[in-house]
Structures are given as structure tokens and as C-alpha cells.
Amino acid sequence: MENSFAAPRKSTPLGGKIWTNALLFGLIGQIAWVVENMYFATFAQKLFAETSKFGNMYYTATTLMVIFSAITATVTTIFMGGLCDKIGKRKPFITIGYIFWGATIMLFAAIPIDFTSSEGGLIIALLVIFDCIMTFAGSTANDAAFNAWVADVTDVTNRGKVNTILSIMPVLATVVTIVIAMFTFDKGNYTIFFIVLGVIPMVTGVLSAFMLKDAPGVVKNSNPNYLKETFYGFRPSVIKSNKMMYVALSALCLIGIAQQTFMSYLISFVTVTLGITDYLVPLAVIIVVSAIITGVMGVLFDKFGRKNFYIPLVGVIVIGTLVVYLMEFMPTSSYLPVLYVGGIVMLGSMLCIAGALTAAFQDYIPKGCEGRFQGVRMCFTVLIPMIIGPIISLIIGMNSFDAMDSSVTHPPFSIFLAAAVVALLAIIPVIFVRKDADRLRAELLARKSEEQSEEENAEQAEAEPEIINVDIPSFDDENKQSEE
């Protein structure tokens, strides 16, 4: 039997500047997304928590925000990703996008928190509209431009490590955001919270103007038909010729659906359902330990090959989500320790496989199409998961409580059972990605070697002195001229 772990593989070094930019802009972007994915939803849930007054608006507000935000993010990334390739630059989109992103987060500070039941529909409309405006800015800067930049500066030998470490950024961002929320959001100071969290990406956008550089050799899309090229990744012929890319994205999609069944309700689940009001410490421990595990796994991915970890990670995700679900049948005294174990297993494995499959997706992108395929990625990793996942939660949640009950609504344990079932389905596309891993790596390494040889030949040709041919008359020629 072949020992696939026997031959460690060498990774292309990236350099300190690339790592600094990747970590900084990756982290700040995720801080902004944490505000959107968790605190916008939690904010809406707090506004509509009194079910005797607002009925089903608790789940309705969250579901509508998530779905419309997902649609906005996907459409934005499709068009702005295509524009990134058309212009052949990423930096302007990142700089302007981050500044605008921060400004749009501050919009939520203008939403009133005291209103009557008759005004509930208007408040939901404001939440959805402001969320979509903010998502447009974030998807331009992060989903379209930054992700294309990451694909530009990495290759098959180091993408596993880079993307896995970047997958840690959401959890690190969650810790940063929770700490800020402790002194603002949790005390009811929502205005200060949204203003502070808006300033952070604005400052980062300004910094990007001085720190960030586009990768050399970005292929500019010269096709004059912008709209046709924008939807390049959705053409049947393109899907057919790059089918394994879509298989990898299908696996990411199923993992995303599993995550979205509980992500928007995570804080409410811990504080209300489990009754752990001091949630900072357990969430921080879960996040930090998961991040450490993910970082270690990222190094192992590039060293021993990602394919060896795909199937085990899916199994671990299923186990982790089931552990959290089974807390429903355990005594309350066991909630905290079980939450630590189940949370670390669940979150750590999700982060690891998300990084690995994202790297696989980037490996499959045809050269020069890094921006255009970001919209395709968004369909599979954001649009579909953020529509199906919350709908699953909505169905489960609305069946778990009496809408006319005056008690505070709590997310049910069964959303984690649903997450486990969906995650288990991801094993199907993952098997095919694993089978194709060796062929893909060999092809990309051969292409990289060929490109390096061409560059070396070009540099050598430039370095060689130019040879000037001069006709120097020979001795015989001089004799002939004398005879004549």
C-alpha cells in the first residue's frame, strides 16, 4: 500500500510583505464580516425578541437579512470580479472598497431600537437595505478583489497553507469583535459599537494604498465584451471543461450550508438556549484552540498533500455537530465542558476543510480568470448556503416555539442535527476531489516549471550582449579586387 505521507513537499516561499498583507487585510475583512454575519443578526434578534409583541419577526428578520445579503454578495462579486480582470488590477478595488465598507457599517447606528409592532416591517426593511449596501462594499473589496489577489500571489505549493491560515481569520476576528462588543454592544451601546467597527476597515483601506501591491504578471482580460466575460464561469462549455472545479465548490457549498444552519444564531444559542451569559471566555477558548489546530493543519496540507485530510475532516465535522446537538439530552451542568469539546471539534474541522477546499478551487482556476471565477465561488460558498441554511433554521425554529408565547425565543438544539446531516453529504464530492488531487498537482507543477524556464530564458536573452554582424573583407577578396 502506498504511503502518501512519505514524501514531504517543498513550498514556494512568499516573503514577509505578502504574508503581512494577506494576514492584515484578511483579518480586518473578516472583522467586518463578523459584524455582518453575527452581530447584525443578533441585533435584529434583540429588536424582535419579544414574540408576544412581534410574533415570527424574530426569525423572519434574520432570514431575510441573510438571504438578501447573500444575493447582493454574489451579484456584486460576479460583476466586480469580472471588472478586476478587465482592468487587470486588484488594489484600487481593495482600497476604495475597504473605506466604503467601514462607512456602510456605521449606517446601522442610525436604526432606532424603540418602535411599535406596526413599525416592525419598516425596521426589517431598513435592516435588509443597510445590510445589502454594506455587503456590496465588502464583496467588492474582499470577495472579489482580495480573493483574486490571494490567487495571484500563491501557487499550488503554498495555497493550502495560505488559505487555511486565512480561514482562521474569521475566528480571530470573532474574538476581536466580541471583546469590543463586551464594552459596547452587550451594554446596549449599539451606536458606539457600529461606529467603532466601521472605523477599523476605513483605516485599513487607507493603509492598503501604501502597503499593498498587485502581483506581477496579472493577465488583463482584453475581450471588449465585458458582460459576456463577466459570466464566463457560468457558461455550459466552461463548466464542462472545468468540471472538477465545480465539484470542489459543491463540497464547499455543503459545508457552508451546514455552517449557516446555526451561525447566525450562535451567540443566542450559547447565551439563551444554554444559559451561558458570560459567553466570551468559552467562545474565545474554542476560537483560539480551533485557530491553532487550523494553523498546524495548514502546514501539514502543503507538506503531505491536502487529499489525505479531506475525508477524515468531513467525519470530524459530523461528529462535532452531533456532540453539540446531543447536549439537549445532557444535564445543564455538563453544558460548558461539552461545549468546549464539541465546539473545538466542530469549528476546527470546518475551518480546516474550508481552507483546503478553497485552495483546491484556486488550483483549478484557469490562468487569467482569477477575478471572473470569484463570482462562481460566491454562488457556491455564500449565495446557496446563506439561502438554504437559514431556511432550514427558519423551518426548525418556527416549529420549536409558540409564536404567541411571551417568553424570549431561543434557537433549538436540532439546528445542529440538521448541520450534521448536511455535512455528511459533503463526503460525495470530496471523494472525487481527492481522487483528482495527484493529477492536478502534477499538471500545475509541470506548468510552473515551464513558466520558470521561459522566464529564465527571457532573462538570459536580455543579459547576453548583442552580436553585431560586420562584413570584414577576407584576404582572398582583397586579391580578387587587385587582379581586377
Solvent accessible surface area in square Angstrom, and as a share of the most:
residue,aa,sasa,rsa
1,M,243,1.09
2,E,144,0.65
3,N,97,0.50
4,S,31,0.20
5,F,90,0.38
6,A,66,0.51
7,A,67,0.52
8,P,82,0.52
9,R,71,0.26
10,K,179,0.76
11,S,30,0.19
12,T,46,0.27
13,P,116,0.73
14,L,25,0.12
15,G,42,0.41
16,G,58,0.55
17,K,162,0.69
18,I,48,0.24
19,W,60,0.21
20,T,69,0.40
21,N,10,0.05
22,A,3,0.02
23,L,67,0.33
24,L,49,0.24
25,F,0,0.00
26,G,3,0.03
27,L,46,0.23
28,I,17,0.09
29,G,0,0.00
30,Q,39,0.17
31,I,5,0.02
32,A,0,0.00
33,W,24,0.08
34,V,8,0.05
35,V,0,0.00
36,E,10,0.05
37,N,50,0.26
38,M,9,0.04
39,Y,1,0.00
40,F,0,0.00
41,A,3,0.03
42,T,7,0.04
43,F,1,0.00
44,A,0,0.00
45,Q,4,0.02
46,K,99,0.42
47,L,18,0.09
48,F,0,0.00
49,A,22,0.17
50,E,90,0.40
51,T,1,0.00
52,S,51,0.33
53,K,88,0.37
54,F,20,0.08
55,G,17,0.17
56,N,56,0.29
57,M,51,0.23
58,Y,6,0.02
59,Y,2,0.01
60,T,48,0.28
61,A,0,0.00
62,T,1,0.01
63,T,7,0.04
64,L,62,0.31
65,M,5,0.02
66,V,11,0.07
67,I,29,0.15
68,F,92,0.38
69,S,2,0.01
70,A,0,0.00
71,I,69,0.35
72,T,30,0.17
73,A,4,0.03
74,T,2,0.01
75,V,74,0.43
76,T,9,0.05
77,T,0,0.00
78,I,14,0.07
79,F,67,0.28
80,M,36,0.16
81,G,0,0.00
82,G,2,0.02
83,L,53,0.26
84,C,0,0.00
85,D,0,0.00
86,K,51,0.22
87,I,74,0.37
88,G,12,0.11
89,K,101,0.43
90,R,1,0.00
91,K,57,0.24
92,P,54,0.34
93,F,21,0.09
94,I,0,0.00
95,T,20,0.12
96,I,120,0.61
97,G,5,0.05
98,Y,0,0.00
99,I,61,0.31
100,F,89,0.37
101,W,0,0.00
102,G,0,0.00
103,A,41,0.32
104,T,3,0.02
105,I,0,0.00
106,M,54,0.24
107,L,60,0.30
108,F,1,0.01
109,A,27,0.21
110,A,77,0.60
111,I,9,0.04
112,P,64,0.40
113,I,85,0.43
114,D,126,0.65
115,F,20,0.08
116,T,75,0.44
117,S,56,0.36
118,S,103,0.66
119,E,76,0.34
120,G,0,0.00
121,G,44,0.42
122,L,113,0.56
123,I,4,0.02
124,I,16,0.08
125,A,43,0.33
126,L,48,0.24
127,L,0,0.00
128,V,17,0.10
129,I,91,0.46
130,F,33,0.14
131,D,2,0.01
132,C,27,0.16
133,I,66,0.33
134,M,0,0.00
135,T,0,0.00
136,F,88,0.37
137,A,1,0.01
138,G,0,0.00
139,S,0,0.00
140,T,12,0.07
141,A,0,0.00
142,N,5,0.03
143,D,13,0.07
144,A,0,0.00
145,A,0,0.00
146,F,8,0.03
147,N,25,0.13
148,A,0,0.00
149,W,3,0.01
150,V,2,0.01
151,A,4,0.03
152,D,34,0.18
153,V,24,0.14
154,T,10,0.06
155,D,31,0.16
156,V,7,0.04
157,T,7,0.04
158,N,2,0.01
159,R,29,0.11
160,G,0,0.00
161,K,50,0.21
162,V,3,0.02
163,N,10,0.05
164,T,0,0.00
165,I,36,0.18
166,L,26,0.13
167,S,15,0.10
168,I,11,0.06
169,M,11,0.05
170,P,41,0.26
171,V,7,0.04
172,L,60,0.30
173,A,0,0.00
174,T,13,0.07
175,V,30,0.17
176,V,56,0.32
177,T,0,0.00
178,I,0,0.00
179,V,61,0.35
180,I,33,0.17
181,A,0,0.00
182,M,64,0.29
183,F,125,0.52
184,T,12,0.07
185,F,2,0.01
186,D,64,0.33
187,K,136,0.58
188,G,37,0.35
189,N,62,0.32
190,Y,35,0.13
191,T,68,0.39
192,I,91,0.46
193,F,0,0.00
194,F,0,0.00
195,I,75,0.38
196,V,56,0.32
197,L,0,0.00
198,G,0,0.00
199,V,65,0.37
200,I,41,0.21
201,P,0,0.00
202,M,58,0.26
203,V,79,0.45
204,T,6,0.03
205,G,0,0.00
206,V,77,0.44
207,L,76,0.38
208,S,0,0.00
209,A,42,0.33
210,F,169,0.71
211,M,73,0.33
212,L,0,0.00
213,K,154,0.65
214,D,43,0.22
215,A,13,0.10
216,P,135,0.85
217,G,64,0.61
218,V,33,0.19
219,V,71,0.41
220,K,129,0.55
221,N,15,0.08
222,S,102,0.66
223,N,53,0.27
224,P,124,0.78
225,N,74,0.38
226,Y,60,0.23
227,L,105,0.52
228,K,109,0.46
229,E,14,0.06
230,T,1,0.01
231,F,82,0.34
232,Y,45,0.17
233,G,0,0.00
234,F,71,0.30
235,R,65,0.24
236,P,110,0.69
237,S,74,0.48
238,V,9,0.05
239,I,69,0.35
240,K,161,0.68
241,S,88,0.57
242,N,28,0.14
243,K,130,0.55
244,M,36,0.16
245,M,0,0.00
246,Y,22,0.08
247,V,39,0.22
248,A,0,0.00
249,L,0,0.00
250,S,39,0.25
251,A,0,0.00
252,L,12,0.06
253,C,12,0.07
254,L,38,0.19
255,I,8,0.04
256,G,11,0.10
257,I,10,0.05
258,A,0,0.00
259,Q,44,0.20
260,Q,22,0.10
261,T,0,0.00
262,F,4,0.02
263,M,27,0.12
264,S,7,0.05
265,Y,3,0.01
266,L,32,0.16
267,I,11,0.06
268,S,11,0.07
269,F,2,0.01
270,V,0,0.00
271,T,29,0.17
272,V,66,0.38
273,T,23,0.14
274,L,14,0.07
275,G,49,0.47
276,I,28,0.14
277,T,109,0.63
278,D,98,0.51
279,Y,17,0.06
280,L,31,0.16
281,V,83,0.48
282,P,5,0.03
283,L,10,0.05
284,A,23,0.18
285,V,58,0.33
286,I,8,0.04
287,I,6,0.03
288,V,66,0.38
289,V,53,0.30
290,S,0,0.00
291,A,8,0.06
292,I,108,0.55
293,I,72,0.36
294,T,0,0.00
295,G,17,0.17
296,V,84,0.48
297,M,31,0.14
298,G,0,0.00
299,V,75,0.43
300,L,54,0.27
301,F,1,0.01
302,D,7,0.04
303,K,87,0.37
304,F,41,0.17
305,G,6,0.05
306,R,28,0.10
307,K,24,0.10
308,N,15,0.08
309,F,25,0.10
310,Y,4,0.02
311,I,67,0.34
312,P,75,0.47
313,L,15,0.08
314,V,1,0.00
315,G,32,0.31
316,V,55,0.32
317,I,0,0.00
318,V,19,0.11
319,I,103,0.52
320,G,0,0.00
321,T,0,0.00
322,L,61,0.30
323,V,39,0.23
324,V,2,0.01
325,Y,34,0.13
326,L,80,0.40
327,M,0,0.00
328,E,81,0.36
329,F,141,0.59
330,M,61,0.27
331,P,91,0.57
332,T,103,0.60
333,S,97,0.63
334,S,25,0.16
335,Y,23,0.09
336,L,73,0.36
337,P,73,0.46
338,V,27,0.16
339,L,10,0.05
340,Y,52,0.20
341,V,94,0.54
342,G,0,0.00
343,G,4,0.04
344,I,31,0.16
345,V,47,0.27
346,M,12,0.05
347,L,25,0.12
348,G,2,0.02
349,S,6,0.04
350,M,4,0.02
351,L,11,0.05
352,C,1,0.00
353,I,0,0.00
354,A,30,0.23
355,G,1,0.01
356,A,0,0.00
357,L,0,0.00
358,T,27,0.16
359,A,0,0.00
360,A,3,0.02
361,F,0,0.00
362,Q,6,0.03
363,D,6,0.03
364,Y,26,0.10
365,I,11,0.06
366,P,35,0.22
367,K,126,0.53
368,G,3,0.03
369,C,11,0.07
370,E,19,0.09
371,G,0,0.00
372,R,18,0.07
373,F,0,0.00
374,Q,1,0.00
375,G,0,0.00
376,V,1,0.00
377,R,23,0.08
378,M,1,0.00
379,C,19,0.11
380,F,41,0.17
381,T,34,0.20
382,V,27,0.15
383,L,39,0.19
384,I,58,0.30
385,P,1,0.00
386,M,18,0.08
387,I,46,0.23
388,I,71,0.36
389,G,0,0.00
390,P,2,0.01
391,I,66,0.34
392,I,40,0.20
393,S,1,0.01
394,L,38,0.19
395,I,103,0.52
396,I,39,0.20
397,G,0,0.00
398,M,73,0.33
399,N,124,0.64
400,S,48,0.31
401,F,39,0.16
402,D,92,0.48
403,A,28,0.22
404,M,141,0.63
405,D,61,0.32
406,S,81,0.52
407,S,63,0.41
408,V,89,0.51
409,T,5,0.03
410,H,80,0.36
411,P,1,0.00
412,P,17,0.11
413,F,22,0.09
414,S,36,0.23
415,I,2,0.01
416,F,1,0.01
417,L,67,0.33
418,A,18,0.14
419,A,0,0.00
420,A,3,0.03
421,V,86,0.49
422,V,18,0.10
423,A,0,0.00
424,L,101,0.50
425,L,89,0.44
426,A,0,0.00
427,I,45,0.23
428,I,101,0.51
429,P,14,0.09
430,V,0,0.00
431,I,66,0.33
432,F,107,0.45
433,V,3,0.02
434,R,86,0.31
435,K,152,0.64
436,D,20,0.11
437,A,24,0.19
438,D,71,0.37
439,R,120,0.44
440,L,14,0.07
441,R,39,0.14
442,A,63,0.49
443,E,74,0.33
444,L,18,0.09
445,L,64,0.32
446,A,65,0.50
447,R,91,0.33
448,K,44,0.19
449,S,62,0.40
450,E,107,0.48
451,E,68,0.31
452,Q,85,0.38
453,S,51,0.33
454,E,102,0.46
455,E,106,0.48
456,E,112,0.50
457,N,93,0.48
458,A,52,0.40
459,E,113,0.51
460,Q,108,0.48
461,A,68,0.53
462,E,147,0.66
463,A,84,0.65
464,E,100,0.45
465,P,117,0.73
466,E,155,0.70
467,I,148,0.75
468,I,136,0.69
469,N,141,0.72
470,V,107,0.62
471,D,143,0.74
472,I,144,0.73
473,P,86,0.54
474,S,55,0.36
475,F,148,0.62
476,D,92,0.47
477,D,61,0.32
478,E,88,0.39
479,N,61,0.31
480,K,125,0.53
481,Q,127,0.56
482,S,96,0.62
483,E,149,0.67
484,E,176,0.79
